[in-house]
Amino acid sequence: MNDSALTIISRVEGDATIVSPAGDIDLNGAPAFKSQLRTIQSALKPGGRLVIDLSAVPYMDSSGLATMIESMQAARRQSFKLILCGLTPRVRAIFEIAKLHTVFTIKGTLAEALAA
């Protein structure tokens, strides 16, 4: 955990909207991340893809996991595909401890996520 602010960059590539947060997704960063994801998700069309590239996220706590679960629920409601990629070992461990790696589509790299 560090004191650096979470930054979030998003871009569209084909039918995929790519969201790239950088920094910790914790109690401090999760609310802004959740807000931005909600805005992006509201613009997604059925059949579209939301790729969240977590390669620049060194730490995520339960509030970050809750944000990811909310995004998965939105994907199911709105019929878009949610793909996570680039999980650092520490973030991947959190998903595995919570058994969430079995319910999310997780790819190793952004290129793999875009090819999915």
N, C-alpha and C positions, 0 to 999 in steps of 0.2 A: 504494500500500500504506500502511496506517496501523495504529496499535496498538489500534484499537477492537475490542472483542470482537464476534464474530458473534452476532447474535440470530436466533432462528428462531420464527416464529409460524405455526401451522397452524389451518385451520378447514375445515368441511365446508359446501358449498353445493350442494344437489341431489345429483347423483351424482358430484360433483367434490370431491376433497380438494385444498385450495389450501395450498401451502407458500410462505411469504414470508420468505426469509432477508434480513437487513440487515447489511451489513459485507462485508469481504473473505472470499472462500472461497479460502483459501490453505493452506499447510502447517499453520498454526495452527488455522484454522477448519474445514478439511475433515473431520477425524475426528468432531467433534460433529455436523456436518451429515450425514455419512454414517450415523452411528448413528441420528439422528432419522428420516432417510429410510427406513432399514431397518425401524424400528418402524412407521412409517406404512404402508409397502408391505405389511408382513405382514398388515395389517388390510383391505387392499383386496380387493374381490371381482372376479372376472372381469367384464369389461365396464365396470368403473368407470374413473374418470379421475383422474390425478394431474397437477395443474397447478403448476408451479414458477415463481413470479413473481420474476424476477431484477432487477426495477426498482430495488431498493435495494442492489444489489451492484456497487460500483464497480470491483472487481478480482477476477479469478479466475486461478489458476495451474494448472499441470498436475495437481496433486492435486485441484483442483476439477473439472477436466475428467474425471478418472478417476472421481470420484463420480457425475458425470452419466452416464457410460458404464455404470457399474454399475447405475444406476437404469433405463436403457434396457434392459439385459439382464434385469432383474427384471420390467419391463413385458412383455417378450416371453414370459418363462417363465410369468408369472401371468395373462397375457391382460388387462392393463389398459392404458389409453391414457395415454401420457406426453406432456405438452405443456409447452414452455418459453415464457415470455413476458417482455416488458419488458426485453430485453437492452440494457444500456447500450452505447454505441459501442465502448468498450474491451473489454467482455466479448464482444460480437458479433464483433469482430475476432479474438479468440482462437479462437472457434468456426470462423470462416472460414479462418484460417490452417491449422487442423487438419482442414479440410474436413468438420467435423462438422455444419455447417449443412445439409448434404445428407442426413443420416441422422436428424436430430431434427425433430420437428414444432415449429416456432418461430412464434409469433404476436407481433404488435407490442404488444398490450395485453392486460390481464387480461380485459377484456370480449370481445375477439376469441377468446381462448383458451377462455373459458366457452361461447362460441357454436359452437366447433368440434365 
